[in-house]
Amino acid sequence: MQALCWHGKGDIRCDTVPDPRIEDARDIVIKVTSCAICGSDLHLMDGQIPTMESGDIMGHETMGEVIEVGSGHTKFKKGDRVVVPFTISCGECRQCKMGNFSVCERTNPNAKMAAEMYGYTTAGLFGFSHLTGGFPGGQAQYLRVPYADVGPIKVPENLTDEQVLFLSDIFPTAYQAADHCEIKPTDTIVIFGCGPVGLLTIKCCLLLGAKRVISIDDVPERMELARQAGAEVLDHSKGEIQKQILEATQGLGPDAVIEAVGMEAHGSGVMNVLKSAFTSSERPSALDEAILACRPCGILSVPGVYGAAIPVMMGAIMQKGLTVKTGQTHVQRYLEPLLKMVANGKIDPGFIITHRIGLKEGPDMYKTFRDKKDGCVKVVIHPN
């Protein structure tokens, strides 16, 4: 089969690789009908996540048709259409039973490596380095899905791929980020970043009842989509973003702030120069701005991805009494309710899609997406 593979920093190729096969009784294999390039994939492309190996298959936003079923599997049958969560979870360990699927204690075969990095293991993830298990990703014609009786969800035939594909990652990620804010009807929420997660987070905050949503970015296409999604938009390129936020909130500040940028954020000035002495891969300028923006005793929700140690403005967090909530998404926790929202017409996550391609166009489109060229906000790939 063909797949998009990592071969070093900035080097993504469309390779011919062996087809996946059933390896465990709980497995399924799917023929991938749609997958997507995620902002987190850019961290891998740019060498910001350790333990990638040449030839690793990329991708963790995937759906398709079941073509093989393991001998012990009873949930799906051949021909079913399924969306596959990026988190691989056993459903049986202590964390899974608590609904904390992204920190499953059993599915990462490199648990010792993860524990050395983070203190404890986290779940296996598709296509996201050997630190999270080295599982082949879904930017391919076919995908083996371990623990398939716990992860994937069957989707109705009347829903298109583009309506449900993002249940695999960024829609639940956006919903969890909004859910972390404990939104009340009087609340104002500020969102840093109008990328795919940020845009879906706008919708989720409004669905959860926020009075106002203010988004911050500097890419015109993303800012326009944010307005269409229902947010007020501040232009980061105009500078003095804290002053802009205070003016927009009559000096009160937002009740919660969502940092939907992560390690790709580019800052400037003395603080960024100082931080480069401590960390060479992660630039937490958006995180700093989000910490400053949040009102005292407010909530800071961080769906933006970080992989290593960074200097954090702990003084501002402590002195203002902020509550910080973060983590990889517990996708399985949200699949059923979010699928119902799509089916009932409350939200169509596909509004963020700007580009549709085949696998062979993938390497070039990775660069287009990274460089924010051609109005690129979200790329969907149809491998077959």
C-alpha positions as CSV (number, residue, x, y, z in Angstrom):
1,M,0.0,0.0,0.0
2,Q,1.0,3.7,-0.2
3,A,1.5,5.8,2.9
4,L,2.9,9.1,4.0
5,C,6.2,8.4,5.9
6,W,8.6,10.5,8.0
7,H,12.2,10.4,6.9
8,G,13.7,13.2,8.9
9,K,13.1,16.8,9.8
10,G,11.0,18.4,7.0
11,D,11.1,15.2,4.9
12,I,7.7,13.5,4.4
13,R,7.4,11.1,1.5
14,C,4.7,9.0,-0.1
15,D,6.2,5.4,0.1
16,T,5.1,1.9,-0.8
17,V,5.0,-0.1,2.5
18,P,3.6,-3.5,3.5
19,D,-0.1,-3.8,4.0
20,P,-1.2,-4.1,7.7
21,R,-2.6,-7.4,9.0
22,I,-4.5,-8.7,11.9
23,E,-2.1,-9.2,14.8
24,D,-4.5,-9.7,17.8
25,A,-8.0,-11.1,18.2
26,R,-9.4,-7.6,19.1
27,D,-8.0,-6.0,15.9
28,I,-9.7,-4.8,12.8
29,V,-8.2,-3.5,9.6
30,I,-9.8,-0.7,7.7
31,K,-9.6,0.6,4.1
32,V,-9.0,4.3,4.7
33,T,-11.6,6.4,3.0
34,S,-10.6,9.8,4.6
35,C,-7.8,11.0,6.8
36,A,-6.4,14.5,7.6
37,I,-3.2,16.4,8.3
38,C,-3.3,17.7,11.9
39,G,-1.4,20.6,13.4
40,S,0.3,18.1,15.7
41,D,1.7,16.3,12.6
42,L,3.6,19.5,11.9
43,H,5.4,19.1,15.2
44,L,6.6,15.7,14.0
45,M,7.5,17.0,10.5
46,D,9.6,19.8,12.1
47,G,11.5,17.4,14.4
48,Q,9.9,18.7,17.7
49,I,8.8,15.3,19.0
50,P,11.6,12.9,19.9
51,T,11.8,9.2,19.0
52,M,10.6,9.3,15.4
53,E,12.3,6.8,13.1
54,S,12.8,7.0,9.3
55,G,9.9,5.3,7.6
56,D,7.3,5.8,10.4
57,I,3.8,6.2,8.9
58,M,2.2,9.5,9.8
59,G,-1.4,10.4,10.7
60,H,-3.9,10.1,13.5
61,E,-7.2,11.5,12.1
62,T,-8.6,8.5,10.2
63,M,-11.8,6.8,9.2
64,G,-12.7,4.0,6.8
65,E,-14.4,0.8,6.0
66,V,-13.8,-2.4,7.9
67,I,-12.3,-5.1,5.7
68,E,-10.8,-7.6,8.2
69,V,-12.0,-8.5,11.7
70,G,-10.0,-10.3,14.4
71,S,-11.2,-13.7,15.7
72,G,-12.2,-12.3,19.1
73,H,-13.9,-9.2,17.8
74,T,-17.6,-8.8,18.0
75,K,-18.3,-5.0,17.8
76,F,-17.9,-4.5,14.0
77,K,-18.3,-6.5,10.9
78,K,-16.9,-6.2,7.4
79,G,-18.4,-3.2,5.5
80,D,-19.0,-1.1,8.6
81,R,-17.9,2.6,8.3
82,V,-15.9,3.6,11.4
83,V,-14.1,6.7,12.8
84,V,-10.9,5.8,14.7
85,P,-9.9,7.8,17.8
86,F,-6.2,8.8,17.8
87,T,-6.0,7.4,21.3
88,I,-5.5,3.7,21.6
89,S,-7.2,2.5,24.8
90,C,-7.8,-0.9,26.5
91,G,-11.1,0.0,28.2
92,E,-10.1,-2.2,31.2
93,C,-7.3,-0.5,33.2
94,R,-7.9,1.9,36.1
95,Q,-7.6,5.0,34.0
96,C,-9.9,3.8,31.2
97,K,-12.5,2.8,33.8
98,M,-12.4,6.4,35.0
99,G,-12.9,7.7,31.5
100,N,-9.3,8.9,31.2
101,F,-8.7,7.1,27.9
102,S,-5.6,9.2,26.8
103,V,-3.6,7.9,29.8
104,C,-4.5,4.2,29.4
105,E,-2.0,2.2,31.4
106,R,-1.8,-0.8,29.0
107,T,-1.7,0.2,25.3
108,N,1.8,1.8,25.0
109,P,4.3,-0.9,24.3
110,N,7.0,1.6,25.1
111,A,5.6,2.4,28.5
112,K,9.0,2.5,30.2
113,M,10.2,5.1,27.8
114,A,7.1,7.2,28.4
115,A,7.4,6.9,32.1
116,E,11.1,8.0,32.0
117,M,9.9,11.1,30.2
118,Y,6.7,11.9,32.1
119,G,6.8,10.0,35.3
120,Y,4.1,7.5,34.1
121,T,3.1,6.0,30.8
122,T,0.4,7.5,28.6
123,A,-1.8,5.7,26.0
124,G,-0.5,4.5,22.7
125,L,-1.3,6.9,19.9
126,F,-1.5,6.4,16.1
127,G,1.4,7.8,14.1
128,F,2.9,9.9,16.9
129,S,6.4,8.7,17.6
130,H,7.8,5.7,19.5
131,L,7.3,7.6,22.7
132,T,3.6,6.8,22.3
133,G,4.1,3.2,21.0
134,G,5.4,3.5,17.5
135,F,2.0,2.6,16.0
136,P,1.7,3.1,12.2
137,G,-0.5,6.1,11.4
138,G,-3.6,6.5,9.3
139,Q,-2.3,8.6,6.4
140,A,-2.3,5.4,4.3
141,Q,-4.5,3.3,2.2
142,Y,-5.1,0.8,5.1
143,L,-4.8,0.9,8.8
144,R,-4.6,-1.8,11.5
145,V,-6.7,-0.7,14.6
146,P,-5.7,-2.4,17.9
147,Y,-8.3,-2.6,20.7
148,A,-10.9,-1.9,18.1
149,D,-13.7,-3.1,20.5
150,V,-12.9,0.0,22.6
151,G,-11.9,2.7,20.2
152,P,-13.7,3.2,16.9
153,I,-17.4,4.3,16.5
154,K,-19.7,3.1,13.8
155,V,-21.2,6.0,11.7
156,P,-24.6,6.1,10.0
157,E,-24.6,5.8,6.2
158,N,-26.5,9.1,5.9
159,L,-23.5,11.1,7.2
160,T,-20.6,12.0,4.9
161,D,-17.0,11.4,5.8
162,E,-16.4,15.1,6.1
163,Q,-19.1,15.4,8.7
164,V,-17.7,12.8,11.0
165,L,-13.9,12.5,10.2
166,F,-12.9,15.0,12.9
167,L,-14.5,12.9,15.6
168,S,-11.1,11.1,15.4
169,D,-9.3,14.0,17.1
170,I,-9.9,17.7,16.7
171,F,-13.6,17.9,17.3
172,P,-13.4,16.0,20.7
173,T,-10.2,18.0,21.4
174,A,-12.1,21.2,20.9
175,Y,-15.0,20.1,23.0
176,Q,-12.8,18.9,25.8
177,A,-11.0,22.3,25.8
178,A,-14.3,24.1,26.1
179,D,-15.6,21.6,28.7
180,H,-12.6,22.3,30.8
181,C,-13.7,26.0,31.0
182,E,-16.8,25.1,33.1
183,I,-18.7,27.6,31.0
184,K,-21.6,29.6,32.5
185,P,-24.1,31.7,30.5
186,T,-22.4,35.0,31.5
187,D,-18.9,33.9,30.5
188,T,-16.5,35.4,28.1
189,I,-14.0,33.0,26.6
190,V,-10.8,34.0,24.8
191,I,-9.2,31.5,22.4
192,F,-5.6,31.9,21.2
193,G,-5.3,30.4,17.7
194,C,-7.8,30.1,14.9
195,G,-6.4,26.9,13.4
196,P,-8.6,23.8,13.1
197,V,-8.8,23.2,16.8
198,G,-9.3,26.8,17.7
199,L,-12.1,27.2,15.1
200,L,-14.0,24.1,16.4
201,T,-13.5,25.3,19.9
202,I,-15.4,28.5,19.1
203,K,-18.3,26.4,18.0
204,C,-18.1,24.2,21.1
205,C,-17.9,27.2,23.5
206,L,-21.0,28.6,22.0
207,L,-22.7,25.2,22.1
208,L,-21.9,25.0,25.8
209,G,-23.5,28.4,26.4
210,A,-20.8,31.1,26.4
211,K,-22.0,34.6,26.2
212,R,-19.0,35.8,24.2
213,V,-16.1,34.2,22.4
214,I,-13.1,36.2,21.4
215,S,-10.5,34.6,19.1
216,I,-6.9,35.8,18.4
217,D,-4.9,35.1,15.3
218,D,-3.1,36.9,12.5
219,V,-3.9,34.8,9.4
220,P,-6.7,36.5,7.4
221,E,-8.3,33.3,6.2
222,R,-8.4,31.8,9.7
223,M,-9.7,35.1,11.2
224,E,-12.6,35.2,8.7
225,L,-13.6,31.6,9.5
226,A,-13.5,32.5,13.2
227,R,-16.0,35.3,12.5
228,Q,-18.2,33.0,10.5
229,A,-18.1,30.6,13.4
230,G,-19.5,33.3,15.7
231,A,-16.4,34.8,17.4
232,E,-15.2,38.3,17.8
233,V,-11.7,38.4,16.4
234,L,-8.6,40.3,17.6
235,D,-5.6,40.7,15.2
236,H,-2.4,39.5,16.9
237,S,-0.3,41.2,14.3
238,K,-1.4,44.6,15.6
239,G,0.5,43.9,18.9
240,E,-0.3,44.8,22.5
241,I,-2.6,41.8,22.6
242,Q,-3.2,42.1,26.4
243,K,-4.3,45.7,25.9
244,Q,-6.6,44.6,23.1
245,I,-8.2,41.9,25.4
246,L,-8.7,44.4,28.3
247,E,-10.3,46.9,26.0
248,A,-12.6,44.2,24.6
249,T,-13.7,43.1,28.1
250,Q,-14.0,46.5,29.7
251,G,-10.9,45.8,31.8
252,L,-12.4,42.7,33.4
253,G,-10.6,40.1,31.3
254,P,-12.0,36.7,30.2
255,D,-13.5,34.1,32.5
256,A,-11.4,31.4,30.8
257,V,-8.7,31.3,28.2
258,I,-8.1,28.5,25.7
259,E,-4.5,28.1,24.3
260,A,-5.1,26.3,21.0
261,V,-1.6,26.9,19.5
262,G,0.9,24.8,21.3
263,M,4.6,24.5,20.6
264,E,4.5,25.9,17.1
265,A,3.9,29.4,18.5
266,H,6.4,32.0,17.4
267,G,7.1,34.8,19.8
268,S,9.4,37.8,19.7
269,G,11.3,40.1,22.0
270,V,13.6,39.7,25.0
271,M,11.6,36.9,26.7
272,N,11.7,34.7,23.6
273,V,15.5,35.2,23.4
274,L,16.0,34.3,27.0
275,K,13.8,31.2,26.7
276,S,15.9,30.0,23.7
277,A,18.7,29.4,26.2
278,F,16.5,26.9,28.0
279,T,14.6,25.1,25.2
280,S,15.5,24.8,21.6
281,S,12.3,23.1,20.3
282,E,9.4,24.7,22.0
283,R,8.4,28.4,21.9
284,P,5.6,28.9,24.5
285,S,4.8,32.6,23.6
286,A,1.1,31.9,23.0
287,L,1.0,30.1,26.4
288,D,2.6,33.1,28.1
289,E,0.1,35.4,26.5
290,A,-2.8,33.1,27.5
291,I,-1.6,33.1,31.1
292,L,-1.4,36.9,31.2
293,A,-4.8,37.2,29.6
294,C,-6.8,35.1,32.0
295,R,-8.5,37.1,34.8
296,P,-7.6,36.3,38.4
297,C,-9.2,32.9,39.6
298,G,-10.0,32.1,36.0
299,I,-9.5,28.9,34.1
300,L,-6.7,28.3,31.6
301,S,-7.5,25.4,29.2
302,V,-4.6,24.1,27.1
303,P,-5.4,21.7,24.2
304,G,-2.2,23.0,22.4
305,V,0.4,20.2,22.3
306,Y,3.7,20.4,24.2
307,G,6.2,17.5,24.3
308,A,9.1,18.6,26.5
309,A,10.1,20.9,29.4
310,I,9.5,24.6,28.9
311,P,9.9,27.7,31.0
312,V,6.4,28.7,32.3
313,M,5.2,31.9,33.9
314,M,4.4,30.1,37.2
315,G,4.4,33.4,39.1
316,A,1.4,34.7,37.2
317,I,-0.4,31.4,37.5
318,M,0.1,31.3,41.3
319,Q,-0.4,34.9,42.1
320,K,-3.7,35.1,40.1
321,G,-4.9,31.7,41.4
322,L,-5.5,30.2,38.0
323,T,-6.8,26.7,37.4
324,V,-4.9,25.0,34.6
325,K,-6.5,22.1,32.7
326,T,-4.8,20.3,29.9
327,G,-4.0,16.8,28.4
328,Q,-4.4,14.7,25.4
329,T,-8.1,14.2,24.6
330,H,-10.1,11.4,26.1
331,V,-11.7,10.9,22.7
332,Q,-13.8,7.8,23.6
333,R,-15.5,9.8,26.4
334,Y,-17.0,12.2,23.8
335,L,-17.7,10.1,20.7
336,E,-21.4,9.2,21.3
337,P,-22.6,12.7,22.3
338,L,-20.7,14.5,19.6
339,L,-21.9,12.1,16.9
340,K,-25.4,12.8,18.0
341,M,-24.7,16.6,17.7
342,V,-23.6,16.0,14.1
343,A,-26.5,13.8,13.3
344,N,-29.0,16.3,14.8
345,G,-27.5,19.1,12.7
346,K,-26.2,21.1,15.7
347,I,-22.8,21.3,14.2
348,D,-21.0,20.4,10.9
349,P,-17.3,20.2,11.7
350,G,-16.4,20.1,8.0
351,F,-16.7,23.8,7.7
352,I,-12.9,24.1,8.3
353,I,-11.9,22.0,5.3
354,T,-10.1,24.0,2.6
355,H,-8.1,21.4,0.7
356,R,-8.9,17.8,-0.5
357,I,-6.0,15.7,-2.0
358,G,-4.7,12.3,-2.7
359,L,-1.7,10.7,-0.9
360,K,0.8,11.6,-3.6
361,E,0.1,15.3,-3.0
362,G,0.7,14.8,0.7
363,P,4.3,15.8,1.0
364,D,3.8,19.1,-0.8
365,M,0.6,19.8,1.1
366,Y,2.4,19.3,4.5
367,K,4.6,22.3,3.6
368,T,1.6,24.3,2.3
369,F,-0.2,23.7,5.6
370,R,2.9,24.4,7.7
371,D,3.6,27.7,5.9
372,K,-0.1,28.8,5.9
373,K,0.0,29.3,2.1
374,D,-2.9,29.1,-0.4
375,G,-5.5,29.8,2.3
376,C,-4.8,26.4,3.8
377,V,-6.6,25.8,7.1
378,K,-7.4,22.0,7.0
379,V,-6.4,19.3,4.6
380,V,-8.4,16.1,4.0
381,I,-6.7,13.2,2.2
382,H,-8.6,10.5,0.2
383,P,-6.0,7.7,0.0
384,N,-8.0,5.3,-2.2
